Amino acid sequence: MPAEEQDAILAALTPVVDGIAATLGSFSEVVVHDFRRPESSVVAIAGSVTGRTVGGSMSEIGMGLLARGDEAADELNYITRTRSGKLVKSSTMVLRDSAGTVFGALCINLDITAVNQAHALVGELAGVAGSAAVPTTTFADDIDSVVDAIVDAHQLRQNKAWPELSRAERLELFRSLDNRGVFAVRGAAQQVADRLGISRASAYSYLARTRSGPLAPGPDGTDQDGAHA
């Protein structure tokens, strides 16, 4: 059975994380994720770079892989910044069963804050310009914090409150959230609705339209489902 095979792979990897973390040192963290339960995807963890524990949730990176399903691919040597300011170099390797189904990931996170500071100092001494800005990633045991962070980041990029968004911008926001795996999380539609100040029915309506194509506006300036464009 696929579930039994997936469980066996996760069980086999669980004791491995301690060995990898011990080899890489105190600035490392190794995590095994089970994508079948995004709200509590961390099934094994060694090290404490992101501060998560067993039973914690996946980050935005993991949610993006979850959204891509079996098309997901390894993401290697990418750099993000935690909300506490740590600079983290990571690699995320997807886990597949014998049928090719993606069901989890093995992640390695390295705290390179001190290395980056030393690099910046050397760069200043050598007259070399600093590096580009690094995106902030939310690592948390609570999936709600991750979902909120993704929604807030989109709102900040648009620099507009929900009532000020055009119909196209609202649809694009929901499309982007969907592409990042937000709605794979149980209860996310209600959480997004609360964050945006709209009803859950409106959230589901916008989500449905992004997945099936936009509805034509009615004669009164509303969408056909009654949600204002």
LOGUDO-397127 format. One line per 10 residues: number of its first residue (from 0); their letters; for each residue x, y, z of N, C-alpha, C. Coordinates in steps of 0.02 Angstrom, whole numbers, plus 50000, padded with zeros to 5 digits. Last residue first. Layout:
N
NUM = a = X,Y,Z,X,Y,Z,X,Y,Z ~ ... $
***
This chain:
229
228 = ahagdqdtgd = 49166,52159,49613,49230,52157,49579,49273,52215,49601 ~ 49074,52085,49744,49092,52146,49709,49161,52139,49677 ~ 48986,51938,49717,49043,51970,49751,49064,52030,49711 ~ 48891,51875,49642,48869,51926,49689,48925,51961,49726 ~ 48927,51792,49544,48912,51759,49607,48892,51810,49662 ~ 48957,51876,49440,48895,51838,49436,48878,51803,49500 ~ 49016,52031,49514,49026,51968,49480,48962,51928,49482 ~ 48937,52192,49487,48961,52138,49529,48976,52078,49486 ~ 48880,52285,49407,48949,52296,49426,48977,52244,49472 ~ 48756,52252,49364,48759,52299,49421,48830,52310,49445 $
218 = pgpalpgsrt = 48770,52157,49266,48751,52225,49246,48756,52276,49302 ~ 48918,52060,49312,48848,52070,49298,48832,52141,49282 ~ 49071,52006,49236,49034,52047,49283,48962,52056,49262 ~ 49111,51833,49209,49096,51899,49181,49058,51940,49231 ~ 49234,51746,49304,49165,51755,49283,49156,51826,49255 ~ 49391,51670,49260,49351,51724,49289,49280,51725,49261 ~ 49434,51498,49290,49427,51554,49244,49380,51606,49273 ~ 49452,51401,49385,49411,51384,49327,49404,51439,49276 ~ 49532,51453,49483,49545,51384,49461,49507,51366,49397 ~ 49484,51577,49511,49553,51572,49489,49569,51503,49462 $
208 = ralysyasar = 49355,51543,49552,49364,51578,49489,49437,51575,49465 ~ 49379,51483,49676,49349,51444,49622,49360,51477,49554 ~ 49428,51594,49746,49471,51536,49735,49444,51494,49677 ~ 49315,51676,49751,49375,51699,49716,49422,51641,49700 ~ 49233,51589,49828,49213,51611,49762,49273,51634,49721 ~ 49299,51577,49948,49290,51517,49907,49271,51535,49835 ~ 49287,51711,49988,49353,51681,49979,49348,51620,49935 ~ 49149,51724,50001,49184,51763,49950,49253,51734,49936 ~ 49129,51636,50108,49097,51622,50044,49131,51661,49987 ~ 49194,51700,50211,49223,51638,50186,49193,51620,50118 $
198 = siglrdavqq = 49205,51879,50182,49171,51819,50205,49205,51757,50177 ~ 49349,51981,50228,49293,51962,50184,49261,51899,50212 ~ 49471,52022,50282,49410,52056,50302,49352,52043,50256 ~ 49588,51956,50263,49571,52006,50213,49508,52046,50231 ~ 49589,51868,50370,49646,51913,50362,49629,51970,50314 ~ 49472,51796,50348,49478,51838,50408,49533,51889,50400 ~ 49510,51731,50229,49452,51776,50230,49456,51823,50290 ~ 49615,51652,50275,49628,51704,50226,49572,51755,50225 ~ 49541,51569,50361,49595,51610,50388,49611,51667,50340 ~ 49455,51504,50274,49427,51546,50326,49480,51594,50354 $
188 = aagrvafvgr = 49552,51436,50198,49506,51483,50165,49475,51531,50216 ~ 49617,51350,50287,49652,51409,50263,49605,51459,50232 ~ 49568,51230,50335,49542,51292,50366,49574,51355,50339 ~ 49713,51140,50296,49645,51137,50322,49625,51202,50355 ~ 49805,51187,50154,49802,51184,50227,49730,51185,50250 ~ 49797,51215,50025,49804,51144,50042,49800,51133,50117 ~ 49800,51349,50009,49734,51319,50018,49736,51243,50024 ~ 49938,51378,49993,49902,51400,50052,49837,51361,50063 ~ 50020,51349,49885,49998,51294,49927,49957,51314,49988 ~ 50051,51443,49794,50099,51434,49848,50075,51383,49899 $
178 = ndlsrflelr = 49941,51449,49714,50002,51422,49685,50055,51409,49738 ~ 49854,51516,49800,49841,51447,49783,49903,51413,49756 ~ 49911,51643,49801,49907,51605,49864,49896,51531,49850 ~ 49892,51675,49665,49960,51669,49693,49960,51630,49758 ~ 49754,51679,49659,49791,51632,49616,49861,51621,49644 ~ 49726,51782,49747,49703,51714,49763,49740,51662,49721 ~ 49787,51887,49676,49807,51873,49744,49787,51801,49762 ~ 49715,51886,49557,49786,51870,49555,49811,51853,49625 ~ 49589,51927,49601,49597,51861,49573,49670,51839,49572 ~ 49624,52057,49640,49598,52009,49689,49606,51937,49664 $
168 = earslepwak = 49664,52113,49519,49713,52107,49573,49689,52058,49627 ~ 49543,52110,49449,49600,52071,49424,49652,52061,49479 ~ 49468,52200,49526,49446,52130,49520,49504,52086,49498 ~ 49581,52301,49626,49537,52289,49569,49517,52215,49568 ~ 49584,52349,49797,49608,52307,49742,49557,52302,49687 ~ 49530,52415,49902,49561,52456,49850,49585,52415,49790 ~ 49488,52321,49994,49437,52360,49958,49465,52400,49900 ~ 49619,52272,50041,49575,52232,49999,49522,52273,49961 ~ 49745,52400,50024,49699,52361,50063,49652,52325,50016 ~ 49906,52393,49945,49836,52415,49945,49796,52371,49993 $
158 = nqrlqhadvi = 50029,52344,49911,50026,52409,49943,49955,52438,49941 ~ 50071,52227,49856,50021,52265,49818,50011,52335,49847 ~ 50160,52187,49953,50185,52197,49885,50135,52238,49844 ~ 50074,52174,50063,50126,52225,50064,50152,52240,49994 ~ 49996,52066,50022,49965,52130,50033,50017,52187,50033 ~ 50093,51965,50021,50060,51984,49959,50027,52052,49965 ~ 50123,51961,50157,50176,51978,50109,50146,51999,50043 ~ 50002,51918,50212,50027,51986,50227,50080,52008,50178 ~ 49999,51786,50164,49946,51834,50145,49971,51906,50156 ~ 50113,51734,50228,50108,51734,50155,50057,51785,50132 $
148 = advvsdidda = 50081,51751,50363,50140,51784,50336,50137,51788,50260 ~ 49969,51668,50377,49963,51740,50388,50021,51778,50356 ~ 50033,51543,50356,49980,51566,50310,49972,51642,50316 ~ 50117,51541,50468,50145,51537,50401,50095,51564,50350 ~ 50028,51543,50574,50078,51597,50568,50107,51600,50498 ~ 49961,51423,50555,49924,51486,50547,49972,51544,50538 ~ 50051,51324,50589,50039,51336,50518,50002,51401,50506 ~ 50170,51333,50711,50100,51347,50699,50089,51365,50625 ~ 50304,51326,50717,50268,51264,50731,50195,51271,50713 ~ 50386,51410,50580,50348,51410,50642,50317,51341,50653 $
138 = ftttpvaasg = 50468,51520,50480,50473,51453,50507,50437,51453,50573 ~ 50450,51623,50347,50422,51609,50412,50429,51535,50429 ~ 50580,51713,50268,50538,51653,50269,50514,51642,50340 ~ 50624,51852,50171,50611,51826,50237,50563,51767,50233 ~ 50749,51864,50042,50679,51860,50063,50673,51829,50133 ~ 50883,51978,50044,50863,51908,50048,50791,51904,50073 ~ 50960,52096,49934,50915,52080,49989,50892,52008,49985 ~ 51130,52065,49876,51060,52085,49867,51018,52065,49928 ~ 51284,52114,49961,51241,52068,49924,51170,52095,49920 ~ 51389,52263,49942,51354,52210,49978,51309,52169,49934 $
128 = avgalegvla = 51537,52293,49842,51468,52308,49862,51437,52249,49897 ~ 51703,52304,49903,51654,52268,49862,51584,52282,49888 ~ 51814,52349,49972,51777,52396,49931,51728,52364,49885 ~ 51874,52268,50061,51899,52264,49993,51863,52312,49946 ~ 51803,52297,50175,51875,52312,50175,51904,52312,50104 ~ 51680,52249,50134,51688,52320,50148,51763,52340,50145 ~ 51709,52113,50122,51688,52150,50064,51697,52225,50073 ~ 51737,52080,50254,51791,52074,50205,51774,52115,50143 ~ 51607,52101,50303,51663,52140,50329,51722,52139,50279 ~ 51535,52005,50233,51518,52076,50223,51576,52120,50247 $
118 = haqnvatidl = 51591,51889,50284,51598,51904,50213,51585,51978,50199 ~ 51550,51899,50415,51622,51900,50401,51634,51918,50328 ~ 51413,51887,50393,51440,51948,50424,51514,51955,50411 ~ 51406,51759,50340,51387,51815,50298,51414,51881,50327 ~ 51445,51684,50451,51485,51681,50390,51470,51741,50345 ~ 51340,51713,50538,51408,51734,50555,51453,51735,50494 ~ 51231,51655,50464,51231,51725,50484,51302,51750,50497 ~ 51199,51531,50421,51261,51560,50394,51266,51634,50411 ~ 51134,51388,50472,51136,51458,50494,51203,51488,50472 ~ 51062,51277,50361,51125,51298,50392,51121,51372,50410 $
108 = niclagfvtg = 50954,51142,50341,50959,51214,50351,51024,51230,50387 ~ 50886,51021,50242,50945,51038,50280,50951,51114,50281 ~ 50749,50908,50229,50775,50977,50224,50837,50985,50268 ~ 50656,50799,50138,50712,50802,50185,50745,50869,50176 ~ 50479,50779,50120,50543,50810,50102,50593,50802,50158 ~ 50335,50700,50042,50372,50731,50096,50437,50761,50072 ~ 50276,50644,49932,50238,50643,49995,50274,50676,50053 ~ 50253,50619,49764,50288,50660,49813,50246,50663,49877 ~ 50254,50466,49680,50213,50515,49716,50255,50553,49767 ~ 50316,50363,49617,50335,50431,49597,50295,50485,49632 $
98 = asdrlvmtss = 50294,50239,49664,50251,50260,49610,50267,50330,49586 ~ 50378,50227,49772,50396,50189,49712,50352,50207,49652 ~ 50379,50399,49833,50372,50327,49842,50387,50293,49775 ~ 50492,50534,49867,50443,50501,49824,50438,50427,49842 ~ 50535,50687,49938,50531,50615,49948,50476,50587,49904 ~ 50643,50823,49891,50577,50792,49895,50583,50716,49904 ~ 50748,50921,49981,50747,50864,49935,50682,50826,49944 ~ 50812,51077,50003,50752,51037,50015,50747,50984,49961 ~ 50934,51169,50083,50920,51125,50027,50860,51082,50047 ~ 50986,51335,50133,50947,51274,50139,50947,51233,50074 $
88 = kvlkgsrtrt = 51048,51455,50241,51059,51422,50177,51028,51353,50182 ~ 50992,51597,50324,50990,51524,50321,51000,51500,50249 ~ 51016,51718,50442,51024,51704,50371,51034,51629,50364 ~ 50905,51778,50567,50956,51730,50546,50957,51723,50470 ~ 50799,51859,50604,50857,51890,50574,50912,51842,50553 ~ 50680,51811,50643,50724,51834,50697,50789,51862,50671 ~ 50625,51767,50527,50597,51829,50555,50639,51855,50613 ~ 50762,51714,50421,50708,51701,50468,50682,51768,50495 ~ 50796,51721,50249,50809,51750,50315,50749,51736,50360 ~ 50874,51609,50130,50819,51649,50156,50840,51679,50223 $
78 = iynledaaed = 50943,51534,49989,50955,51572,50050,50894,51613,50068 ~ 50971,51370,49921,50938,51435,49920,50947,51468,49988 ~ 51022,51238,49891,51066,51296,49904,51032,51363,49895 ~ 50890,51170,49794,50955,51163,49825,50990,51230,49834 ~ 50747,51084,49784,50770,51153,49784,50833,51155,49826 ~ 50679,50954,49683,50724,50975,49736,50741,51049,49728 ~ 50509,50978,49626,50579,50958,49616,50620,50983,49674 ~ 50341,50930,49589,50390,50963,49632,50460,50935,49620 ~ 50246,50861,49526,50292,50899,49483,50346,50934,49523 ~ 50162,50809,49619,50213,50764,49594,50261,50798,49545 $
68 = grallgmgie = 50134,50969,49689,50119,50898,49688,50177,50857,49663 ~ 50141,51104,49704,50162,51077,49639,50152,51001,49634 ~ 50104,51125,49835,50059,51148,49783,50076,51119,49715 ~ 50217,51078,49901,50154,51042,49909,50105,51061,49853 ~ 50306,51179,49870,50318,51112,49844,50253,51071,49847 ~ 50247,51282,49946,50254,51289,49874,50265,51222,49840 ~ 50261,51232,50073,50194,51240,50047,50195,51248,49971 ~ 50400,51238,50088,50367,51174,50086,50297,51178,50057 ~ 50415,51378,50090,50450,51338,50040,50415,51271,50032 ~ 50343,51420,50202,50318,51438,50135,50351,51396,50080 $
58 = smsggvtrgt = 50356,51271,50309,50365,51342,50292,50334,51357,50224 ~ 50253,51159,50406,50300,51174,50353,50303,51249,50342 ~ 50241,51147,50588,50215,51152,50520,50270,51164,50469 ~ 50280,51021,50715,50275,51088,50688,50254,51088,50614 ~ 50304,50895,50756,50234,50916,50756,50224,50987,50730 ~ 50457,50934,50832,50416,50882,50801,50342,50901,50810 ~ 50491,51113,50814,50494,51049,50849,50452,50998,50811 ~ 50592,51257,50766,50534,51213,50763,50546,51148,50801 ~ 50701,51342,50757,50663,51341,50819,50601,51297,50818 ~ 50789,51345,50653,50725,51380,50643,50680,51378,50705 $
48 = vsgaiavvss = 50899,51277,50709,50909,51338,50671,50845,51379,50666 ~ 50931,51163,50792,50882,51214,50810,50893,51280,50775 ~ 50940,50981,50778,50966,51049,50773,50911,51100,50786 ~ 50825,50878,50697,50885,50881,50737,50918,50948,50726 ~ 50666,50802,50679,50708,50862,50673,50767,50856,50720 ~ 50522,50729,50607,50587,50720,50639,50628,50783,50628 ~ 50404,50776,50559,50402,50711,50593,50469,50695,50626 ~ 50315,50914,50522,50381,50896,50548,50376,50830,50587 ~ 50183,50946,50490,50222,50905,50443,50289,50881,50470 ~ 50056,50992,50530,50103,50963,50578,50151,50918,50540 $
38 = eprrfdhvvv = 49990,51043,50420,49984,51080,50483,50032,51054,50536 ~ 50010,50948,50318,50048,51011,50318,50045,51050,50382 ~ 50015,50796,50298,49986,50834,50354,50024,50900,50362 ~ 50081,50748,50192,50011,50727,50199,49976,50763,50257 ~ 50213,50780,50196,50168,50827,50162,50095,50808,50169 ~ 50319,50771,50322,50267,50730,50293,50215,50777,50262 ~ 50494,50807,50331,50425,50830,50327,50380,50776,50295 ~ 50634,50814,50430,50596,50771,50386,50523,50793,50390 ~ 50779,50917,50444,50707,50908,50456,50679,50858,50406 ~ 50919,50979,50526,50895,50931,50476,50823,50913,50494 $
28 = esfsgltaai = 51029,51113,50546,50964,51085,50566,50942,51039,50509 ~ 51183,51184,50608,51141,51150,50559,51076,51126,50590 ~ 51279,51228,50691,51244,51280,50653,51196,51249,50602 ~ 51344,51120,50746,51293,51153,50786,51254,51207,50749 ~ 51369,50997,50611,51387,51040,50667,51328,51078,50696 ~ 51366,50895,50517,51370,50963,50494,51386,51013,50549 ~ 51356,50780,50598,51411,50786,50550,51421,50859,50529 ~ 51239,50800,50667,51301,50793,50705,51362,50803,50659 ~ 51148,50800,50561,51158,50862,50600,51223,50859,50639 ~ 51159,50666,50520,51176,50720,50473,51191,50784,50512 $
18 = gdvvptlaal = 51117,50598,50636,51184,50588,50609,51205,50643,50562 ~ 50985,50643,50649,51033,50656,50703,51105,50649,50677 ~ 50923,50593,50535,50931,50666,50543,50982,50682,50597 ~ 50907,50456,50542,50961,50482,50501,50975,50556,50516 ~ 50793,50417,50609,50857,50415,50646,50915,50445,50608 ~ 50698,50447,50499,50696,50479,50564,50761,50475,50603 ~ 50703,50369,50386,50740,50432,50386,50745,50463,50455 ~ 50618,50264,50414,50689,50249,50401,50731,50312,50405 ~ 50496,50329,50424,50524,50296,50484,50598,50282,50475 ~ 50479,50369,50292,50486,50419,50344,50517,50390,50407 $
8 = iadqeeapm = 50466,50242,50233,50520,50286,50212,50533,50339,50266 ~ 50350,50194,50295,50413,50159,50305,50473,50203,50286 ~ 50252,50281,50248,50267,50280,50320,50335,50247,50333 ~ 50256,50243,50113,50276,50311,50132,50293,50315,50206 ~ 50207,50112,50124,50274,50124,50097,50299,50193,50117 ~ 50080,50138,50173,50126,50098,50214,50197,50108,50190 ~ 50024,50210,50068,50031,50243,50133,50081,50205,50176 ~ 50025,50114,49961,50065,50176,49958,50077,50207,50026 ~ 50042,49940,50000,50000,50000,50000,50044,50063,50000 $
***
